[in-house]
Amino acid sequence: MRVLITNISPLRDAALYEELLRYVPAERQEKIARCGKQEDRRRSLGAGLLLEYGLRSLGCSLLPLVPGTETVHLVRGAHGKPELSGGTGVHFNLSHAGDYAAAVFDDGAVGIDVERARRVNVNVMQRQFTAAENAYLRSKPDAFLRLWTRKESYCKAVGEGLHLPLSSFDVLEDQVAGRTAPAAEAAVREADAGQFYLYTEVPVKGYVLSVCAGHPITGCPVENVDLRKLFDGIS
């Protein structure tokens, strides 16, 4: 597993923004153009750049004719989760929040979520958590983002998105406990004995990041990469 995070603030430089835009495929450029706010365009571009960078390190590219890589394409899963075409065996997921974008790459179903620290009324959100999680939050309300990013990364790993009730599974431990919706069975079959595992850390001050995969996650440092140097020396 490889986890990347980058500060997208440098993309406020219009010249750098235009220079790096050419490293993402036309579909991503069109998605970026549809974003109404400039900060959302920067986040989308940052995530797209991490995706291309990570894929090239694995011998793939979303752009045609990149030396030393196999050209791949994005397709959509049952609930719209982006996947790679062909039999590359590469799985990925993206997330962004505030001034950061993040990406994870693995050889099986995987999910990632990054969130910026903020004030949250945990009482309003209690229906999204199990009884055990709500008890934990009452004793430690500042743990909200830890639990929330873990839930989001799990939903993204199994490809369920908003179709999986957040209160139907528990993320207090590093192994997810609870039920999985029928539509997620394909992802579950890829996992170790039908189980998914979690890892959470604070990659930079003020942000919480969680990843989820079908195997125990140990020794998984988050790589903080410089957006301006991603493609140095790469065609």
C-alpha positions in Angstrom: 0.0 0.0 0.0 1.1 3.5 -0.8 -0.5 6.7 0.6 0.2 10.1 -0.7 -0.8 13.6 0.4 0.1 17.0 -1.1 -0.5 20.7 -0.2 -2.5 22.2 -3.2 -1.8 25.8 -2.2 0.9 26.2 -4.9 -1.9 25.9 -7.5 -2.9 29.4 -6.6 -0.1 30.3 -9.0 -1.9 30.6 -12.3 1.2 29.7 -14.3 1.9 26.5 -12.3 -1.8 25.6 -12.5 -1.8 25.7 -16.2 1.5 23.9 -16.4 0.4 21.0 -14.3 -3.1 20.8 -15.9 -1.5 19.0 -18.9 -0.5 16.0 -16.6 -4.2 15.0 -16.2 -6.4 13.5 -18.9 -9.1 15.3 -20.8 -11.9 13.7 -18.6 -10.3 15.2 -15.4 -9.8 18.5 -17.1 -13.5 18.6 -18.0 -14.4 17.7 -14.4 -12.2 20.5 -13.1 -13.7 23.0 -15.5 -17.2 22.1 -14.2 -16.2 23.1 -10.6 -17.8 26.4 -9.8 -15.2 27.6 -7.2 -11.5 28.0 -7.9 -10.6 26.3 -4.7 -12.6 23.2 -5.8 -10.8 23.3 -9.1 -7.4 23.3 -7.3 -8.5 20.3 -5.1 -9.7 18.3 -8.1 -6.5 19.0 -10.0 -4.4 18.1 -7.0 -6.1 14.8 -6.6 -5.8 14.1 -10.3 -2.1 14.9 -10.2 -1.5 12.5 -7.3 -3.4 9.8 -9.2 -1.2 10.2 -12.3 1.9 10.4 -10.2 1.1 7.2 -8.3 0.0 5.3 -11.4 3.3 6.1 -13.2 5.3 4.7 -10.2 3.3 1.4 -10.9 3.9 1.4 -14.6 0.6 2.9 -15.7 -0.7 6.2 -17.0 -4.0 7.8 -17.8 -2.3 9.7 -20.6 -1.4 8.1 -24.0 2.2 7.4 -25.1 3.9 8.0 -21.8 7.2 6.1 -22.1 7.6 3.0 -20.0 3.9 2.9 -19.0 0.7 1.0 -20.0 -2.1 3.4 -20.9 -5.2 2.7 -18.7 -8.6 4.3 -18.5 -11.1 5.1 -15.8 -14.4 3.2 -15.6 -17.2 3.3 -13.1 -18.2 0.6 -10.6 -21.7 -0.3 -9.6 -22.2 2.9 -7.5 -19.9 5.1 -9.5 -16.6 4.4 -7.8 -13.7 5.1 -10.3 -11.7 2.0 -11.2 -9.0 1.2 -13.8 -9.8 -0.6 -17.0 -8.0 -3.9 -17.9 -6.3 -6.3 -15.6 -3.6 -4.0 -14.1 -4.4 -5.2 -10.5 -4.0 -1.6 -9.3 -6.7 -0.2 -7.0 -6.8 3.4 -5.9 -8.9 6.0 -4.2 -8.8 9.8 -3.8 -9.9 12.4 -1.3 -9.4 16.1 -0.7 -10.3 18.7 1.9 -9.1 22.2 2.6 -5.6 22.7 1.3 -4.8 19.0 0.8 -5.4 16.2 -1.6 -4.7 12.6 -0.8 -4.4 9.3 -2.7 -4.0 5.6 -1.8 -2.8 2.7 -4.1 -3.1 -1.0 -3.3 -3.5 -4.4 -4.9 -7.1 -4.8 -3.6 -10.2 -2.8 -2.7 -9.1 0.4 -0.9 -10.6 3.7 0.4 -9.2 6.9 1.8 -10.7 10.0 3.4 -9.0 13.2 4.6 -10.8 15.9 6.5 -9.8 19.3 7.9 -10.3 19.7 11.7 -13.4 21.8 12.5 -16.0 22.2 15.2 -18.8 19.6 14.9 -22.0 19.2 16.9 -21.7 15.5 17.6 -25.3 15.4 19.0 -26.6 16.3 15.5 -24.6 13.5 14.0 -25.4 10.7 16.5 -27.7 8.8 14.1 -24.6 8.2 11.8 -22.9 6.2 14.6 -23.4 3.0 16.5 -24.3 3.0 20.2 -20.7 2.1 21.1 -19.4 4.9 18.9 -21.8 7.5 20.4 -20.7 6.5 23.9 -17.1 6.9 22.8 -17.8 10.3 21.3 -19.6 11.5 24.5 -16.4 10.8 26.4 -14.1 12.1 23.7 -15.9 14.5 21.4 -12.7 15.5 19.7 -12.4 12.0 18.2 -15.3 12.8 15.7 -13.1 13.2 12.7 -11.2 10.0 13.5 -14.4 8.0 13.4 -15.9 9.9 10.5 -12.9 9.5 8.2 -12.7 5.8 9.1 -16.4 5.3 8.1 -15.9 7.3 4.9 -12.8 5.3 3.9 -14.7 2.0 4.5 -17.7 3.0 2.4 -15.3 4.0 -0.4 -13.3 0.8 -0.1 -16.4 -1.4 -0.5 -17.8 0.9 -3.2 -21.0 1.7 -1.5 -20.8 5.4 -1.0 -24.0 6.8 0.5 -25.8 3.5 -0.1 -24.4 2.0 3.1 -25.9 3.3 6.4 -23.1 4.6 8.5 -24.6 3.3 11.7 -24.6 -0.3 10.3 -20.9 -0.8 11.1 -18.5 0.0 13.8 -15.0 1.6 13.3 -13.8 1.9 16.9 -11.2 -0.9 16.3 -8.8 -1.3 13.4 -11.0 -4.2 12.1 -14.4 -3.1 10.8 -17.3 -4.7 12.7 -20.8 -4.9 11.4 -22.8 -5.8 8.3 -21.9 -5.2 4.7 -24.6 -4.3 2.2 -25.2 -7.0 -0.5 -23.9 -4.8 -3.3 -20.5 -4.7 -1.6 -20.1 -8.5 -1.7 -17.6 -8.3 -4.7 -15.3 -6.1 -2.7 -15.7 -8.2 0.4 -14.7 -11.3 -1.5 -11.4 -9.6 -2.3 -10.7 -8.9 1.3 -9.0 -11.2 3.9 -11.8 -13.5 5.0 -14.4 -10.8 4.2 -12.9 -8.3 6.6 -11.7 -4.8 6.2 -9.1 -3.0 8.2 -8.4 0.7 9.1 -5.5 3.0 9.7 -5.7 6.6 10.9 -3.1 9.3 11.4 -2.7 13.1 11.5 -0.5 13.6 8.4 -0.2 17.3 8.9 -1.4 19.7 11.6 -5.1 20.3 11.4 -6.0 17.3 9.2 -7.1 13.7 9.9 -6.6 10.9 7.3 -7.9 7.3 7.3 -7.4 4.5 4.9 -9.3 1.2 4.6 -8.2 -2.1 2.9 -8.9 -5.8 2.9 -5.8 -6.6 4.9 -4.2 -5.4 8.1 -2.5 -2.1 7.6 0.9 -1.8 9.4 3.9 0.4 8.7 2.0 2.7 6.3 3.6 6.1 6.5 1.8 8.8 4.6 4.1 10.4 2.1 3.9 14.2 2.0 5.0 15.1 -1.5 5.7 18.5 -3.1 3.2 19.2 -5.8 5.7 21.4 -7.7 8.2 18.5 -8.0 5.8 15.6 -8.8 6.9 15.3 -12.4 10.4 16.5 -12.3 12.4 14.4 -14.7 9.3 12.6 -15.9 8.1 13.1 -19.5 
